[in-house]
Amino acid sequence: MDTPDVGIPERLASKMSMPEQHEYLRGKLSRRRVLAGSFATAGTVGGIGLLAGSAAGAGGEGASPRGPFAAPFAAPSAPVKVDGKMVAPFARHLAFGADPKTQMRVSWQVPFAVRAPYLRVGLKPWELSRKIEAEVRDLHTPSLSKKLPAVEQYYLHAALDGLRPDTTYYYGVGHDGFDPASPERMATIGTFRTAPAQAERFVFTAFGDQGVSYHALANDQLILGQNPSFHLHAGDICYADSTGHGKDSDTYDARVWDTFLAQTESVAKSVPWMVTTGNHDMEAWYSPNGYGGQSARWSLPENGFDPKNAPGVYSFTYGNVGVVALDANDVSYEIPANKGYTDGKQTAWLDKRLGELRADEAVDFVVVFFHHCMYSTARHASDGGVRDAWLDLFTKHQVDLVVNGHNHVYERTDAIKGGEVGKPVPVGASTDPTRDGIVYVTAGGAGKDLYDFPAGVRDSYEGHVNDRDSIPSFHWTKAGRHDPDTVEWSRVRYTGFSFLAVEVTAGARPTLSVSALAESGERVDHFEVVRGK
């Protein structure tokens, strides 16, 4: 909105929210022009315009970049009464419950408080007969500087239980004044599919360190093209906390979340978006442990050891794959803000859960994802804390694949056994975790600014192989220092935006066919995991 042209003095406009600007204009403009402006605002708050606006008053180190991905306006610090028909929900995102065959969690956002929010769901888009009241989780962020006003955010959640396996459902989200089942709102209907009752072929995708950017959006659209059954996000989700130390001295802008969730909606409204916590997701302004914001925005499986205090720790089984999400902030030597906050309970739960998955005859593969790298050579290198806490457990329970973020590159190891190369796994090779060891993948090229590998170390990926016998690197010690390493396990390296796509098959010879895809769609790595029987 070009405020000088419509009669709001610039000195006032810079201090006014969008609703306040419209209220001001009502006294000066005709009813026809007011209605036209109101409908324009409804489009913006409905999410369509979130990627095209900029935040009044945003600035400083933590502010979003200007341009198409700048943060939207901040909601005023006190609830504003807005006609519900003028407010469209946005930022829909799905997550599984503990049982993906029968449970789905639907979450979304509104820019202002609304009355009686709800979800409609049914087996046909024109028959959304089941209506479920939504839970409101409002999140208040105080003014953290003169440039960053207080922000009120409203997140809504609906739990769907008792669903049919392997079934497509249609859903709509609304509130008083906005009924998604009405003919004029049919375009807002979303869809999802529950997990099959029996194991069959499927694809899942994964990455970490996404943020808000054109590259992040491009990766999202490529992921959508894979038709994945779910997506794993290994932490550092949106970078509203741009510092990442987990302290209240960090630079933080809560409004970046609005932009991120609007960016992600095109995929996450139909693909369950399963996240865990990175160091940039420790938002010190929300208790407990800086995870109150994550608990407000996401509805994740509540089967971890302590879902209230550690929402990023959980597991689920989809088909023949058991997936475990961990919070590496608990054990990190590099960034210790939350180190030890679970008092060992997360690690004890992990041991128990991995044992349960390995004892389940329906589970062929176990995939673990978390943020800090177990094995990597890029900027943050490897975190000795995650190795000390979990490496022995991964070996004990023969984990099949570990996915990390943190380093903004793609890097993949050989099969590692006992801290050394158990078997070289070049591009296109096959490996058996029961014999060779575990492959670790750093998939941190989701959209945030890219990192480099150590000086003189070139990329090495499919079609551009530059194998090296060893690479100089380091790992973080308990004292928070670098301990130099010369590593032989770095097999594939790619300093471009990318993500992981994993095709899973069941039957007599179940496989994990793992591929890394660049932002261009080009494949830069692939290998196969097959367990010996």
C-alpha positions as CSV (number, residue, x, y, z in Angstrom):
1,M,0.0,0.0,0.0
2,D,1.4,3.4,-1.0
3,T,0.2,5.3,2.1
4,P,0.9,8.9,1.0
5,D,-1.4,8.6,-2.0
6,V,-4.4,7.4,0.0
7,G,-4.2,10.1,2.6
8,I,-2.3,8.7,5.6
9,P,0.6,10.9,6.6
10,E,3.9,9.0,6.4
11,R,4.7,9.8,10.1
12,L,1.5,8.0,11.1
13,A,1.6,5.2,8.6
14,S,4.9,4.0,9.8
15,K,3.5,3.4,13.3
16,M,0.1,1.9,12.3
17,S,-0.8,-1.7,11.7
18,M,-2.8,-2.6,8.6
19,P,-6.1,-2.7,10.5
20,E,-5.4,0.7,12.0
21,Q,-4.6,2.1,8.6
22,H,-8.0,0.9,7.3
23,E,-9.8,2.3,10.3
24,Y,-8.2,5.7,9.6
25,L,-9.2,5.5,6.0
26,R,-12.8,4.8,6.8
27,G,-13.2,8.3,8.0
28,K,-11.9,9.7,4.7
29,L,-12.8,7.4,1.9
30,S,-16.1,6.3,0.3
31,R,-17.7,3.0,1.4
32,R,-16.8,1.5,-2.0
33,R,-13.1,2.3,-1.7
34,V,-13.0,1.0,1.9
35,L,-14.5,-2.3,0.8
36,A,-12.0,-2.6,-2.0
37,G,-9.2,-2.0,0.4
38,S,-10.6,-4.4,2.9
39,F,-10.7,-7.2,0.3
40,A,-7.1,-6.5,-0.7
41,T,-6.1,-6.8,2.9
42,A,-8.0,-10.1,3.2
43,G,-5.9,-11.5,0.3
44,T,-2.8,-10.5,2.1
45,V,-3.6,-11.9,5.4
46,G,-4.8,-15.1,3.8
47,G,-1.2,-15.9,2.8
48,I,-1.3,-15.0,-0.9
49,G,0.5,-11.7,-0.3
50,L,2.8,-12.8,2.5
51,L,5.6,-13.5,0.1
52,A,5.3,-10.2,-1.6
53,G,5.1,-7.7,1.4
54,S,7.7,-6.2,3.7
55,A,7.5,-5.5,7.3
56,A,7.1,-2.0,8.5
57,G,9.7,-1.2,11.0
58,A,11.8,-4.4,10.3
59,G,15.5,-3.9,10.4
60,G,18.7,-4.8,12.2
61,E,20.8,-8.0,11.9
62,G,17.9,-10.3,12.5
63,A,15.5,-8.8,10.0
64,S,14.4,-10.7,6.9
65,P,15.9,-9.6,3.6
66,R,13.9,-7.1,1.6
67,G,12.2,-8.3,-1.6
68,P,9.7,-11.1,-2.3
69,F,10.6,-12.9,0.9
70,A,10.5,-10.1,3.4
71,A,8.6,-10.6,6.6
72,P,4.9,-9.6,6.6
73,F,3.4,-7.0,8.9
74,A,3.4,-7.8,12.6
75,A,0.1,-8.4,14.4
76,P,-0.5,-5.7,17.0
77,S,0.4,-6.4,20.6
78,A,-3.3,-6.4,21.7
79,P,-6.0,-8.6,20.1
80,V,-7.9,-6.8,17.3
81,K,-11.5,-7.5,16.4
82,V,-11.7,-8.3,12.8
83,D,-14.8,-9.5,10.8
84,G,-14.1,-13.2,10.3
85,K,-15.2,-13.1,6.7
86,M,-12.3,-10.8,6.0
87,V,-9.6,-13.2,7.4
88,A,-8.4,-16.2,5.4
89,P,-6.4,-18.9,7.2
90,F,-2.9,-19.5,5.8
91,A,0.3,-21.5,6.5
92,R,-1.4,-24.9,6.6
93,H,1.0,-27.7,7.6
94,L,0.5,-31.4,8.4
95,A,2.2,-33.8,10.7
96,F,1.6,-37.4,11.6
97,G,0.4,-38.5,15.0
98,A,2.2,-41.5,16.5
99,D,0.4,-43.8,14.0
100,P,0.5,-42.5,10.4
101,K,-2.1,-45.1,9.4
102,T,-4.8,-43.6,11.5
103,Q,-3.6,-40.2,12.8
104,M,-3.0,-36.8,11.2
105,R,-2.5,-33.4,12.8
106,V,-3.5,-30.3,10.8
107,S,-2.1,-26.9,11.8
108,W,-2.5,-23.4,10.4
109,Q,-2.3,-19.7,11.2
110,V,-4.5,-16.6,11.3
111,P,-3.1,-13.1,11.5
112,F,-5.8,-12.0,14.1
113,A,-7.8,-13.6,16.8
114,V,-10.9,-15.3,15.2
115,R,-14.0,-16.8,16.7
116,A,-14.7,-20.6,16.9
117,P,-11.9,-21.9,14.6
118,Y,-12.4,-25.4,13.2
119,L,-11.5,-28.0,10.7
120,R,-13.8,-29.8,8.3
121,V,-12.8,-33.2,6.9
122,G,-14.4,-35.8,4.6
123,L,-13.8,-38.4,1.9
124,K,-14.9,-36.0,-0.9
125,P,-14.1,-32.3,-1.3
126,W,-17.8,-31.5,-1.5
127,E,-18.7,-33.6,1.5
128,L,-16.7,-32.3,4.5
129,S,-19.2,-33.7,6.9
130,R,-17.0,-34.0,10.0
131,K,-16.3,-30.8,11.9
132,I,-13.6,-30.6,14.6
133,E,-13.0,-27.7,16.9
134,A,-9.5,-26.3,16.7
135,E,-7.1,-25.6,19.5
136,V,-5.7,-22.1,19.6
137,R,-2.1,-21.6,20.7
138,D,-1.4,-17.9,20.7
139,L,2.2,-16.9,21.0
140,H,3.3,-13.5,22.4
141,T,6.8,-12.2,21.6
142,P,7.8,-9.0,23.4
143,S,9.4,-6.0,21.7
144,L,13.0,-7.0,21.6
145,S,14.3,-3.6,20.3
146,K,13.1,-0.3,19.0
147,K,13.1,-1.8,15.5
148,L,11.2,-5.0,16.4
149,P,7.7,-4.4,17.8
150,A,5.8,-6.9,20.0
151,V,4.2,-9.6,18.0
152,E,1.0,-11.7,18.6
153,Q,0.8,-14.9,16.5
154,Y,-2.2,-17.3,16.4
155,Y,-1.6,-20.9,15.6
156,L,-4.5,-23.4,15.3
157,H,-4.4,-27.1,15.5
158,A,-6.8,-30.0,15.0
159,A,-6.1,-33.6,15.8
160,L,-7.6,-36.3,13.5
161,D,-7.7,-39.8,15.0
162,G,-9.5,-43.0,13.9
163,L,-8.7,-42.5,10.2
164,R,-8.7,-45.3,7.7
165,P,-5.3,-46.5,6.5
166,D,-4.3,-45.9,2.8
167,T,-7.1,-43.4,2.3
168,T,-7.2,-39.9,0.8
169,Y,-9.0,-37.3,2.9
170,Y,-10.1,-33.8,2.0
171,Y,-10.0,-31.0,4.6
172,G,-10.7,-27.3,5.0
173,V,-9.9,-24.9,7.9
174,G,-12.1,-22.0,8.9
175,H,-13.8,-20.0,11.7
176,D,-16.9,-17.9,12.2
177,G,-17.3,-16.0,8.9
178,F,-15.0,-18.2,6.9
179,D,-16.5,-21.6,6.0
180,P,-14.2,-23.7,3.8
181,A,-17.2,-25.9,2.7
182,S,-19.0,-22.9,1.2
183,P,-18.9,-22.8,-2.7
184,E,-16.9,-19.6,-2.8
185,R,-14.2,-21.2,-0.5
186,M,-13.8,-24.5,-2.3
187,A,-10.4,-23.4,-3.7
188,T,-9.0,-23.6,-0.1
189,I,-9.7,-27.3,0.3
190,G,-6.6,-29.4,1.0
191,T,-5.9,-33.1,0.9
192,F,-3.7,-35.8,2.5
193,R,-3.3,-39.6,2.4
194,T,-2.8,-41.9,5.4
195,A,-0.2,-44.5,5.5
196,P,-1.0,-48.0,4.1
197,A,-1.8,-50.8,6.5
198,Q,0.8,-53.0,4.8
199,A,4.3,-52.1,3.7
200,E,4.6,-51.1,0.1
201,R,6.8,-48.8,-2.1
202,F,6.9,-45.2,-1.1
203,V,9.2,-42.1,-1.2
204,F,10.2,-39.7,1.6
205,T,12.4,-36.6,1.4
206,A,14.7,-34.9,3.9
207,F,16.9,-31.8,4.4
208,G,17.9,-29.3,7.1
209,D,18.7,-25.6,7.3
210,Q,16.0,-24.2,5.0
211,G,15.2,-20.6,6.0
212,V,13.3,-18.2,3.6
213,S,14.7,-17.7,0.1
214,Y,14.1,-18.4,-3.5
215,H,16.3,-21.5,-3.2
216,A,14.2,-22.7,-0.3
217,L,11.1,-22.2,-2.4
218,A,12.7,-24.0,-5.4
219,N,13.6,-27.0,-3.2
220,D,10.0,-27.2,-1.9
221,Q,8.6,-27.4,-5.4
222,L,11.1,-30.1,-6.4
223,I,10.2,-32.0,-3.3
224,L,6.5,-31.8,-4.2
225,G,7.4,-33.3,-7.6
226,Q,8.7,-36.4,-5.8
227,N,5.2,-37.1,-4.5
228,P,6.7,-38.0,-1.0
229,S,4.7,-39.6,1.7
230,F,6.4,-37.4,4.3
231,H,9.3,-35.0,4.6
232,L,11.9,-34.8,7.4
233,H,13.3,-31.4,8.4
234,A,16.5,-31.8,10.4
235,G,16.3,-28.5,12.2
236,D,17.3,-24.8,11.7
237,I,13.8,-24.4,10.3
238,C,13.3,-20.7,9.4
239,Y,16.1,-18.7,11.1
240,A,13.8,-16.3,12.9
241,D,16.7,-16.5,15.4
242,S,19.5,-15.5,13.1
243,T,22.2,-15.9,15.7
244,G,21.7,-19.5,16.8
245,H,23.3,-19.5,20.2
246,G,20.1,-20.2,22.1
247,K,20.5,-17.1,24.3
248,D,18.2,-14.2,24.8
249,S,21.0,-12.0,23.4
250,D,20.4,-13.6,20.0
251,T,18.9,-11.5,17.2
252,Y,15.3,-12.6,16.7
253,D,12.4,-11.6,14.6
254,A,9.2,-13.8,15.2
255,R,7.6,-12.5,12.0
256,V,10.0,-14.5,9.9
257,W,7.9,-17.6,10.9
258,D,4.9,-16.1,9.2
259,T,6.8,-15.9,5.9
260,F,8.4,-19.3,6.3
261,L,5.1,-21.1,7.0
262,A,3.5,-19.3,4.0
263,Q,6.4,-20.3,1.8
264,T,6.1,-24.0,2.9
265,E,2.4,-24.3,2.7
266,S,2.4,-25.4,-1.0
267,V,4.0,-28.6,0.1
268,A,3.2,-29.0,3.8
269,K,-0.6,-28.7,3.3
270,S,-0.5,-32.2,1.7
271,V,2.8,-33.7,2.8
272,P,3.4,-34.3,6.5
273,W,6.3,-32.0,7.5
274,M,8.1,-33.7,10.3
275,V,10.6,-31.4,12.0
276,T,13.1,-31.5,14.8
277,T,15.1,-28.8,16.6
278,G,18.4,-27.2,15.5
279,N,20.4,-24.6,17.3
280,H,18.6,-21.7,15.5
281,D,15.3,-23.2,16.9
282,M,16.3,-22.6,20.5
283,E,14.2,-19.4,20.9
284,A,15.1,-18.2,24.4
285,W,12.0,-16.0,24.7
286,Y,9.7,-19.0,25.0
287,S,9.8,-21.5,27.8
288,P,10.5,-24.3,28.4
289,N,14.0,-24.6,27.1
290,G,13.4,-22.1,24.3
291,Y,10.9,-24.6,22.7
292,G,7.6,-22.9,23.5
293,G,7.5,-21.4,20.1
294,Q,8.0,-24.8,18.4
295,S,5.2,-26.3,20.6
296,A,2.9,-23.4,19.6
297,R,3.6,-23.8,15.8
298,W,3.8,-27.6,15.4
299,S,1.7,-30.6,16.5
300,L,4.2,-33.5,16.4
301,P,3.9,-37.1,17.7
302,E,3.8,-37.1,21.5
303,N,5.5,-40.4,22.1
304,G,8.9,-39.1,23.0
305,F,10.2,-39.2,26.6
306,D,8.9,-35.7,27.4
307,P,6.8,-34.1,24.6
308,K,6.0,-31.0,26.6
309,N,9.7,-30.1,27.3
310,A,11.3,-31.8,24.3
311,P,8.8,-31.6,21.4
312,G,11.4,-32.4,18.7
313,V,12.0,-35.9,20.2
314,Y,9.6,-38.5,18.9
315,S,9.2,-41.5,16.5
316,F,6.8,-43.0,14.0
317,T,6.6,-46.0,11.7
318,Y,5.6,-45.6,8.1
319,G,5.4,-48.9,6.2
320,N,8.5,-50.8,6.9
321,V,10.6,-47.8,8.1
322,G,10.9,-46.7,11.7
323,V,11.8,-43.0,12.0
324,V,13.3,-41.4,15.1
325,A,13.7,-37.6,15.6
326,L,16.2,-36.4,18.2
327,D,17.2,-33.1,19.7
328,A,21.0,-32.8,19.4
329,N,21.0,-29.5,21.4
330,D,20.8,-31.8,24.4
331,V,24.3,-33.3,23.7
332,S,26.1,-30.7,21.6
333,Y,29.6,-29.7,22.5
334,E,29.7,-26.9,20.0
335,I,26.6,-25.0,21.1
336,P,25.9,-25.9,24.7
337,A,22.9,-23.6,25.6
338,N,20.7,-26.6,26.2
339,K,23.4,-29.2,26.8
340,G,22.2,-31.8,29.4
341,Y,18.7,-30.3,29.8
342,T,17.2,-33.9,29.6
343,D,19.6,-35.2,32.2
344,G,20.2,-38.3,30.1
345,K,16.6,-39.1,29.6
346,Q,16.6,-38.6,25.9
347,T,19.5,-41.0,25.4
348,A,17.9,-43.6,27.6
349,W,14.6,-43.3,25.6
350,L,16.6,-43.6,22.4
351,D,18.2,-46.9,23.5
352,K,14.8,-48.2,24.4
353,R,13.1,-47.0,21.2
354,L,15.7,-48.3,18.9
355,G,15.5,-51.7,20.6
356,E,11.7,-51.7,20.1
357,L,12.0,-50.9,16.4
358,R,14.6,-53.6,15.8
359,A,12.4,-56.1,17.6
360,D,9.4,-55.2,15.3
361,E,9.3,-57.8,12.5
362,A,7.4,-55.3,10.3
363,V,10.3,-52.8,10.4
364,D,13.0,-53.4,7.9
365,F,14.9,-50.1,8.2
366,V,15.5,-47.5,11.0
367,V,16.2,-43.9,10.0
368,V,17.4,-41.4,12.6
369,F,17.4,-37.6,12.0
370,F,18.7,-34.7,14.0
371,H,20.5,-31.4,13.5
372,H,24.2,-31.4,14.5
373,C,26.5,-33.5,12.3
374,M,27.8,-36.8,13.5
375,Y,30.3,-36.8,10.6
376,S,31.0,-33.8,8.3
377,T,34.0,-31.8,7.2
378,A,32.3,-28.4,6.3
379,R,32.3,-25.3,8.5
380,H,30.8,-26.7,11.7
381,A,32.6,-30.1,11.1
382,S,31.6,-33.0,13.4
383,D,30.1,-32.6,16.9
384,G,31.9,-34.9,19.4
385,G,28.9,-34.5,21.7
386,V,26.5,-36.4,19.4
387,R,29.2,-39.1,18.8
388,D,29.8,-39.6,22.5
389,A,26.1,-39.8,23.4
390,W,24.7,-41.8,20.5
391,L,27.3,-43.4,18.2
392,D,27.5,-46.6,20.3
393,L,23.7,-46.9,20.4
394,F,23.4,-46.5,16.6
395,T,26.0,-49.2,16.2
396,K,24.3,-51.5,18.8
397,H,20.9,-51.3,17.1
398,Q,22.3,-51.2,13.5
399,V,20.7,-48.0,12.4
400,D,20.4,-47.9,8.6
401,L,20.6,-44.2,7.8
402,V,21.4,-41.0,9.7
403,V,20.4,-37.6,8.3
404,N,21.8,-34.4,9.7
405,G,21.8,-30.7,8.8
406,H,23.8,-27.9,10.4
407,N,26.4,-27.7,7.7
408,H,24.9,-25.9,4.6
409,V,26.2,-28.5,2.1
410,Y,25.6,-32.0,0.9
411,E,28.1,-34.5,2.3
412,R,27.8,-38.2,2.5
413,T,30.1,-40.7,4.2
414,D,31.2,-44.2,3.4
415,A,29.8,-46.8,5.7
416,I,31.4,-46.1,9.1
417,K,32.0,-48.9,11.6
418,G,33.8,-48.3,14.9
419,G,34.6,-44.7,13.9
420,E,36.5,-45.9,10.7
421,V,35.5,-46.8,7.2
422,G,33.8,-50.2,7.3
423,K,33.3,-50.2,3.5
424,P,33.8,-47.6,0.8
425,V,30.5,-46.6,-0.7
426,P,31.1,-44.7,-4.0
427,V,28.3,-43.2,-6.0
428,G,25.9,-45.9,-7.1
429,A,27.2,-48.5,-4.6
430,S,25.3,-50.7,-2.2
431,T,26.0,-51.2,1.5
432,D,24.7,-53.5,4.2
433,P,24.5,-51.9,7.7
434,T,24.6,-55.3,9.4
435,R,28.1,-55.9,8.0
436,D,29.6,-52.6,6.8
437,G,28.5,-49.9,9.2
438,I,26.3,-46.9,8.9
439,V,26.1,-44.2,6.2
440,Y,25.7,-40.6,7.5
441,V,24.3,-37.9,5.3
442,T,24.6,-34.1,5.8
443,A,21.7,-32.6,3.9
444,G,22.0,-29.0,4.9
445,G,21.6,-27.3,1.5
446,A,17.9,-26.6,1.8
447,G,18.0,-22.9,1.1
448,K,20.1,-21.0,3.6
449,D,23.5,-19.5,2.5
450,L,25.9,-22.3,1.5
451,Y,29.1,-23.2,3.2
452,D,32.5,-24.4,1.9
453,F,34.5,-27.5,2.5
454,P,38.1,-27.2,3.9
455,A,40.5,-25.1,1.8
456,G,41.7,-27.0,-1.3
457,V,39.0,-29.7,-1.0
458,R,36.9,-29.9,-4.1
459,D,33.4,-31.1,-4.6
460,S,33.0,-34.7,-5.5
461,Y,29.6,-35.9,-6.8
462,E,28.0,-37.9,-9.5
463,G,29.6,-37.1,-12.9
464,H,32.2,-35.0,-11.2
465,V,34.1,-37.4,-8.9
466,N,37.2,-36.1,-7.2
467,D,38.1,-38.8,-4.6
468,R,40.6,-38.1,-1.9
469,D,42.4,-40.5,0.4
470,S,42.0,-38.0,3.3
471,I,40.7,-34.6,4.2
472,P,41.8,-32.3,7.1
473,S,38.9,-31.6,9.4
474,F,38.1,-31.5,13.2
475,H,35.5,-32.4,15.7
476,W,34.2,-30.4,18.7
477,T,35.4,-31.5,22.1
478,K,33.7,-31.4,25.5
479,A,35.7,-28.3,26.3
480,G,34.2,-26.5,23.3
481,R,37.4,-26.6,21.2
482,H,38.4,-28.0,17.8
483,D,40.3,-31.3,17.9
484,P,42.0,-31.8,14.5
485,D,41.2,-34.9,12.4
486,T,42.4,-36.3,9.2
487,V,39.3,-38.2,7.9
488,E,39.0,-40.8,5.2
489,W,35.2,-41.2,5.2
490,S,34.1,-38.2,3.2
491,R,32.9,-39.8,0.0
492,V,30.5,-37.3,-1.7
493,R,30.6,-33.5,-1.4
494,Y,28.4,-30.9,-3.1
495,T,28.2,-27.2,-2.3
496,G,24.9,-26.5,-3.9
497,F,21.3,-26.3,-2.8
498,S,19.9,-29.8,-2.6
499,F,17.7,-32.3,-0.7
500,L,17.5,-36.1,-0.1
501,A,14.9,-38.3,-1.7
502,V,14.6,-41.9,-0.5
503,E,12.7,-44.6,-2.3
504,V,11.7,-47.5,0.0
505,T,10.7,-50.9,-1.2
506,A,9.4,-53.9,0.8
507,G,9.1,-57.6,0.0
508,A,11.7,-60.3,-0.3
509,R,14.6,-57.8,-0.8
510,P,13.6,-54.5,0.9
511,T,15.8,-51.5,0.0
512,L,16.5,-47.9,0.7
513,S,17.4,-46.3,-2.6
514,V,18.9,-42.9,-1.5
515,S,19.4,-40.0,-3.9
516,A,20.5,-36.4,-3.5
517,L,18.9,-34.0,-6.0
518,A,20.2,-30.5,-6.7
519,E,18.1,-27.4,-7.1
520,S,18.3,-27.9,-10.9
521,G,16.8,-31.4,-10.5
522,E,20.1,-33.0,-11.4
523,R,21.0,-36.1,-9.3
524,V,24.3,-35.5,-7.5
525,D,24.5,-38.8,-5.5
526,H,22.8,-42.1,-5.1
527,F,23.4,-45.3,-3.2
528,E,21.5,-48.3,-1.9
529,V,21.0,-49.7,1.6
530,V,20.2,-53.4,1.7
531,R,20.2,-55.3,5.0
532,G,21.6,-58.9,5.2
533,K,19.2,-61.5,6.4
